[in-house]
Amino acid sequence: MYYFASFGLLLAGLTCINIIFSYQGKHVDPHFVPTLKFQLKMLPLFLAANLSIGYGIKFGLKAVQQLGFVLIAAKCMEVLISVGMGYWFMKEIPSWKTWLGLGVIAAGIVMVKQK
């Protein structure tokens, strides 16, 4: 049960944060005042996302008892989400180098989980 709760909360929180920053990078004027206004409007979403990430890590730690594994898995999720945001907002198609890098990360997760 903790695995699913952790995965869902991490996915929701990390996706929310990446959507906010991707939208800002693509659609918000880079000058200080418009960026500040956008960030202030996004504070409730950042709060919800940070709570989701925090509880996702907490539940993941309860599930596997290895903080390193949980944090590395969360970073891997974030990299996958970032690839998705690049495609969604910028229409960037991942190259073979991107997939190779994701494979290296996945291999690292497997190595961390082994005893």
Backbone as CSV, one residue per row, in Angstrom:
resi,resn,N_x,N_y,N_z,CA_x,CA_y,CA_z,C_x,C_y,C_z
1,MET,0.815,-1.197,0.000,0.000,0.000,0.000,0.866,1.272,0.000
2,TYR,1.927,1.245,0.822,2.797,2.420,0.889,3.491,2.689,-0.444
3,TYR,3.794,1.618,-1.199,4.416,1.806,-2.509,3.527,2.651,-3.418
4,PHE,2.253,2.295,-3.475,1.324,3.002,-4.366,1.083,4.433,-3.910
5,ALA,0.933,4.619,-2.600,0.732,5.974,-2.075,1.955,6.837,-2.356
6,SER,3.140,6.276,-2.121,4.377,7.018,-2.362,4.506,7.378,-3.838
7,PHE,4.301,6.397,-4.710,4.421,6.642,-6.139,3.422,7.707,-6.597
8,GLY,2.177,7.588,-6.178,1.148,8.546,-6.593,1.419,9.952,-6.097
9,LEU,1.811,10.080,-4.830,2.088,11.404,-4.283,3.316,12.033,-4.930
10,LEU,4.369,11.245,-5.123,5.558,11.780,-5.784,5.245,12.183,-7.218
11,LEU,4.511,11.345,-7.918,4.162,11.659,-9.305,3.342,12.949,-9.383
12,ALA,2.358,13.089,-8.505,1.515,14.292,-8.518,2.318,15.546,-8.180
13,GLY,3.109,15.487,-7.121,3.874,16.657,-6.701,4.933,17.068,-7.703
14,LEU,5.693,16.105,-8.194,6.750,16.417,-9.156,6.177,16.894,-10.487
15,THR,5.072,16.302,-10.904,4.430,16.751,-12.143,3.927,18.175,-12.004
16,CYS,3.306,18.485,-10.879,2.790,19.842,-10.647,3.917,20.870,-10.712
17,ILE,5.008,20.618,-10.036,6.120,21.564,-10.032,6.722,21.713,-11.428
18,ASN,6.888,20.608,-12.133,7.461,20.684,-13.478,6.524,21.387,-14.452
19,ILE,5.229,21.214,-14.310,4.283,21.935,-15.164,4.379,23.435,-14.906
20,ILE,4.442,23.824,-13.635,4.522,25.249,-13.296,5.776,25.875,-13.919
21,PHE,6.930,25.236,-13.735,8.165,25.813,-14.271,8.215,25.752,-15.796
22,SER,7.664,24.700,-16.377,7.626,24.629,-17.845,6.729,25.716,-18.410
23,TYR,5.569,25.913,-17.794,4.667,26.970,-18.245,5.337,28.334,-18.101
24,GLN,5.997,28.549,-16.968,6.680,29.828,-16.756,7.749,30.054,-17.818
25,GLY,8.533,29.043,-18.112,9.589,29.183,-19.096,9.060,29.486,-20.487
26,LYS,7.897,28.955,-20.813,7.355,29.122,-22.160,6.468,30.366,-22.293
27,HIS,5.644,30.669,-21.274,4.585,31.657,-21.448,4.685,32.916,-20.579
28,VAL,5.545,32.940,-19.577,5.601,34.101,-18.679,6.777,34.982,-19.081
29,ASP,6.518,36.280,-19.144,7.557,37.257,-19.485,8.719,37.125,-18.498
30,PRO,9.962,37.059,-18.976,11.095,36.822,-18.072,11.489,38.014,-17.203
31,HIS,10.843,39.137,-17.348,11.169,40.269,-16.487,10.708,39.979,-15.064
32,PHE,11.272,40.728,-14.108,11.082,40.416,-12.693,9.621,40.496,-12.249
33,VAL,8.926,41.578,-12.547,7.570,41.780,-12.013,6.583,40.725,-12.530
34,PRO,6.530,40.437,-13.824,5.616,39.377,-14.263,5.960,38.003,-13.674
35,THR,7.238,37.730,-13.539,7.650,36.452,-12.946,7.252,36.394,-11.477
36,LEU,7.440,37.498,-10.751,7.043,37.551,-9.345,5.540,37.360,-9.190
37,LYS,4.750,38.027,-10.018,3.289,37.877,-9.960,2.880,36.424,-10.207
38,PHE,3.498,35.809,-11.213,3.174,34.415,-11.522,3.543,33.509,-10.347
39,GLN,4.741,33.706,-9.787,5.177,32.866,-8.672,4.280,33.044,-7.447
40,LEU,3.834,34.257,-7.184,2.936,34.481,-6.052,1.586,33.799,-6.263
41,LYS,1.101,33.802,-7.507,-0.152,33.109,-7.806,-0.004,31.596,-7.662
42,MET,1.196,31.097,-7.871,1.435,29.648,-7.840,1.769,29.123,-6.438
43,LEU,1.893,30.000,-5.445,2.255,29.552,-4.102,1.338,28.447,-3.554
44,PRO,0.012,28.541,-3.706,-0.817,27.427,-3.201,-0.523,26.098,-3.897
45,LEU,-0.253,26.150,-5.193,0.086,24.913,-5.904,1.444,24.377,-5.460
46,PHE,2.407,25.276,-5.233,3.704,24.841,-4.736,3.567,24.201,-3.352
47,LEU,2.713,24.771,-2.505,2.499,24.200,-1.182,1.928,22.788,-1.294
48,ALA,0.908,22.627,-2.120,0.313,21.303,-2.307,1.325,20.322,-2.900
49,ALA,2.102,20.775,-3.861,3.097,19.907,-4.484,4.177,19.504,-3.485
50,ASN,4.644,20.452,-2.683,5.673,20.131,-1.693,5.151,19.181,-0.627
51,LEU,3.897,19.343,-0.219,3.297,18.394,0.720,3.216,17.002,0.098
52,SER,2.821,16.943,-1.162,2.741,15.652,-1.851,4.107,14.982,-1.928
53,ILE,5.122,15.744,-2.275,6.472,15.186,-2.368,6.960,14.733,-0.987
54,GLY,6.727,15.553,0.013,7.153,15.199,1.373,6.509,13.918,1.864
55,TYR,5.192,13.807,1.675,4.517,12.581,2.106,4.871,11.402,1.209
56,GLY,5.124,11.654,-0.061,5.557,10.579,-0.946,6.886,9.987,-0.497
57,ILE,7.808,10.842,-0.088,9.094,10.359,0.411,8.908,9.639,1.736
58,LYS,8.049,10.186,2.591,7.805,9.554,3.895,7.206,8.155,3.719
59,PHE,6.218,8.022,2.846,5.599,6.714,2.619,6.559,5.767,1.908
60,GLY,7.372,6.295,1.000,8.375,5.468,0.341,9.397,4.939,1.336
61,LEU,9.773,5.763,2.279,10.708,5.336,3.314,10.094,4.247,4.191
62,LYS,8.806,4.376,4.500,8.128,3.327,5.260,8.073,2.021,4.470
63,ALA,7.967,2.127,3.148,7.833,0.928,2.318,9.154,0.194,2.143
64,VAL,10.254,0.901,1.943,11.520,0.232,1.611,12.626,0.412,2.644
65,GLN,12.467,1.288,3.614,13.473,1.545,4.659,14.844,1.934,4.113
66,GLN,14.890,2.545,2.939,16.147,3.048,2.374,15.896,4.428,1.779
67,LEU,16.345,5.445,2.484,16.118,6.810,2.014,16.821,7.066,0.686
68,GLY,18.012,6.546,0.532,18.741,6.741,-0.732,17.963,6.212,-1.914
69,PHE,17.398,5.035,-1.772,16.617,4.454,-2.857,15.401,5.313,-3.183
70,VAL,14.704,5.776,-2.162,13.502,6.595,-2.380,13.862,7.892,-3.091
71,LEU,14.932,8.536,-2.659,15.319,9.804,-3.279,15.806,9.608,-4.711
72,ILE,16.544,8.535,-4.961,17.013,8.264,-6.323,15.833,7.928,-7.225
73,ALA,14.880,7.150,-6.721,13.684,6.825,-7.506,12.882,8.089,-7.808
74,ALA,12.800,8.999,-6.831,12.086,10.261,-7.059,12.787,11.097,-8.124
75,LYS,14.115,11.122,-8.095,14.859,11.864,-9.127,14.661,11.238,-10.502
76,CYS,14.609,9.925,-10.552,14.361,9.252,-11.828,12.978,9.620,-12.352
77,MET,11.991,9.630,-11.466,10.646,10.051,-11.862,10.670,11.474,-12.390
78,GLU,11.425,12.341,-11.711,11.480,13.738,-12.134,12.132,13.889,-13.502
79,VAL,13.150,13.089,-13.772,13.791,13.141,-15.087,12.793,12.703,-16.165
80,LEU,12.053,11.630,-15.906,11.038,11.184,-16.868,9.961,12.244,-17.076
81,ILE,9.542,12.870,-15.987,8.542,13.937,-16.091,9.109,15.110,-16.887
82,SER,10.377,15.443,-16.661,11.009,16.541,-17.391,11.071,16.262,-18.887
83,VAL,11.351,15.025,-19.252,11.337,14.650,-20.670,9.923,14.856,-21.235
84,GLY,8.928,14.456,-20.467,7.537,14.658,-20.893,7.172,16.130,-21.024
85,MET,7.638,16.955,-20.099,7.351,18.392,-20.169,8.045,19.022,-21.372
86,GLY,9.252,18.559,-21.665,9.956,19.072,-22.842,9.178,18.786,-24.115
87,TYR,8.592,17.598,-24.185,7.787,17.271,-25.362,6.485,18.066,-25.373
88,TRP,5.832,18.166,-24.213,4.529,18.824,-24.141,4.636,20.318,-24.445
89,PHE,5.581,21.001,-23.821,5.657,22.448,-23.963,6.531,22.906,-25.130
90,MET,7.586,22.164,-25.433,8.533,22.624,-26.447,8.589,21.719,-27.676
91,LYS,7.809,20.649,-27.669,7.790,19.677,-28.779,9.177,19.096,-29.048
92,GLU,9.958,18.892,-27.973,11.294,18.313,-28.082,11.176,16.784,-28.075
93,ILE,11.710,16.161,-29.083,11.721,14.705,-29.161,13.012,14.211,-28.506
94,PRO,12.924,13.306,-27.517,14.149,12.806,-26.880,15.022,12.044,-27.876
95,SER,16.311,12.284,-27.810,17.257,11.592,-28.690,17.687,10.271,-28.046
96,TRP,18.507,9.525,-28.758,19.004,8.263,-28.214,19.873,8.509,-26.986
97,LYS,20.517,9.668,-26.919,21.349,9.990,-25.760,20.498,10.151,-24.506
98,THR,19.316,10.746,-24.674,18.396,10.889,-23.547,17.970,9.523,-23.036
99,TRP,17.599,8.635,-23.957,17.164,7.294,-23.560,18.314,6.519,-22.930
100,LEU,19.522,6.700,-23.442,20.685,6.046,-22.843,20.903,6.551,-21.413
101,GLY,20.776,7.841,-21.226,20.918,8.411,-19.886,19.866,7.889,-18.925
102,LEU,18.632,7.769,-19.395,17.576,7.210,-18.554,17.859,5.750,-18.219
103,GLY,18.433,5.028,-19.158,18.816,3.643,-18.901,19.902,3.537,-17.831
104,VAL,20.862,4.454,-17.882,21.914,4.478,-16.862,21.303,4.766,-15.490
105,ILE,20.364,5.694,-15.432,19.694,6.003,-14.163,18.934,4.783,-13.660
106,ALA,18.215,4.101,-14.549,17.464,2.906,-14.152,18.415,1.822,-13.635
107,ALA,19.547,1.659,-14.305,20.540,0.680,-13.832,21.062,1.067,-12.453
108,GLY,21.238,2.350,-12.214,21.665,2.816,-10.904,20.656,2.514,-9.822
109,ILE,19.377,2.652,-10.147,18.331,2.319,-9.178,18.371,0.839,-8.834
110,VAL,18.550,0.004,-9.833,18.638,-1.433,-9.584,19.852,-1.751,-8.709
111,MET,20.985,-1.101,-8.979,22.195,-1.345,-8.192,22.033,-0.880,-6.748
112,VAL,21.331,0.227,-6.540,21.122,0.728,-5.172,20.243,-0.236,-4.378
113,LYS,19.267,-0.816,-5.033,18.326,-1.697,-4.349,18.942,-3.050,-4.004
114,GLN,19.983,-3.477,-4.738,20.634,-4.747,-4.431,21.432,-4.641,-3.133
115,LYS,21.569,-5.775,-2.459,22.306,-5.773,-1.200,23.728,-6.178,-1.389
